[in-house]
Amino acid sequence: MSYPPQIERLRSVLKSLPGIVEVEATHTPLQDINVSDMSLVELGDLPHAAIRRTSGGLPAEALGQIFISFSPTVESWRTLEFVSWQVRDWSRGGRNVQIRTRGLPPVIGDQVQLGSSLRAIIEFFVGGLDTDPERLLRDMDEFAADLGHSVRLYRLDWHGESVTRKAN
């Protein structure tokens, strides 16, 4: 799948972190989402509680979602913690962004999914797209830049059993 350059930059920064196997992105216009439709399978990956709190999508609002798949390693756990901190910091700074996990049903028919469907999702809620249609891409690009800056600033290496500071 081909993504806009801003999304590719975010995918690249995330994929450079230890334990990340895949990064996918999607966006959903929220203004026409009705709470009564939230049980539909195709809306299963949306943040139901957040959408219910506003009784549906807001006018000219979209949701950008970054789905992150991890390897089952301690490095992945640390990467999730680092990315979660960055999302928390952005949210505390006034951005409408959150991170949550998603798991699928443990079994579908004869297929066992437990242990293979867990993903982290970074979600960007962006309004005002009627007057500024590129805002969602800019926000995601800025998040990529900030995440990359944080990686360089803290110079941490969390490969293996311990977390160390990289030499200058």
N, C-alpha and C positions, 0 to 999 in steps of 0.2 A: 504494500500500500504506500502511496506517495502522500507526504504531508507537506504543508507550507513550511518555509524555511524557519520560522519562529518555533514551530513545534519540533522540527528536526533538531534544533539547538537544544531544546529542553530534553528531548529523548537522548541526545548524545551525552549531555551532562549526567543524566541519571544512569545511563548504561555504563558510564565510566566508574561508577561506584561499585565496591565489592558486593558480590552476591546477587546483583540484578541480572536476571536472565532475559527479560523482554519488557518493552515499554510500548504501550499502544495509546492512542488518543482518539477521542470522539467529542462531538459537541451536540447539544440538543437545545433547540429553541424552547424556552419554557413558557412563553406567554400563552400558549394554547393548551397547556397541560391542565387537566382537570383532576381534582382529588379523587373523583369517582373512578378514574381510569388507572389508578395506581396499582391495582392488582393484576393488570395485564402483563403477560410474560415479557413483552418487548420493552416495558418500562421497569423491569425488575432491577436494573442497575442504577436507577435514579435514587437520589437521597430522599427517601419517602418522608421522613420526619420533617426535614427542612421545607419540603414542598407543602406538606400538610399545614405547617405553621403559618404559611402565607396564603393558605386556601387555594393553592395552585401557583402557577408561574406568574411572575410580575410582568407588566408591559415592557416590551423591548428588552427582555432578559434572556440570556442564554447560559447554559452550563457547559463549561469545558471540563472534560474528565481525562485524567491521565491514569491508566491502569498499569500497575507495576507488578511483574511476576518475579519472585525470588527463588533462589536455590535454597534448599533446607540446610543452611549453615549458620554458624555464629556470626559470620561477616554480614550476612543478610539482616540479622537481628539488629546489628549496630547501624547498618545503613538505614533501616527503617527508623531507628531512633534519631539519627542525624537529620533525615528528611522530615520527620515529624516535628522536630524542633524548628526547622526552617519554616514549615507551614504555620506552626504556632506563632512564631515571631511575626510573620506576615499578617496573620489574623489579628494579633495584638496591636499591630500598627494600623489597623483599620481596613484591611482588605477582606473581602468576602471570599475566603478560601478555607477549606477544611480538608482533613485526611481521615479516611475511614477504611475499614476492611470489608471485603466481600467474600463470602463463601457460598458455594452452591449446595443443593441438597446432598446429603452423604451418599445416597444411592438413587439411581434412576434405572429402573428395570433391573437388569443383571450387571450394570456398570457401577462400580464403586468409585465415587468421586472424592471421598474423604481423604485428605492428604494431598490432593492435586489441584484444588480449585481456589485456594486462598490467594487473594490479590489485595494490594493496597491501592486506594484510589485517591488521588489528589483532585479536589473539585474547586473550580473557579466559578463563582456566581458573578456574572457581569451584566449590569443593566445599561440603559442608555444607548443600546446598539442601533436604535432608529436614527440617532444623530451622529454616532461614531461607530460605524460597523467594524472597524479594525481593532477596537479596544480589547476584545478578548485575546486576540493574537499578541497584542503588545503586552498585556498583563502576563501571559504565559512566557513570553520572551524575557521580560524583566525578571520573572521568578527564576528562569534558567540562569540569567546573569548573576543574580544574587546568590543562588545555590553554588554556582561555580566560584564566586568570590569567597564564600564561606569555606569551601573546601581548601582553597589556596591560603586563606587567612589562618585557619587553625592548623594546617599542615599535619593532620592526623593520618596515621596508617593503622587500619583495623583489620588487616589480613592476619589470619592465624589466631592464636589464643589470646593475644594481648593487644592493647591499644597503645601506640607509641607516637611520639612527635617526630616528624621527619626533620632531618638536618636542613639548615638553610642552604 
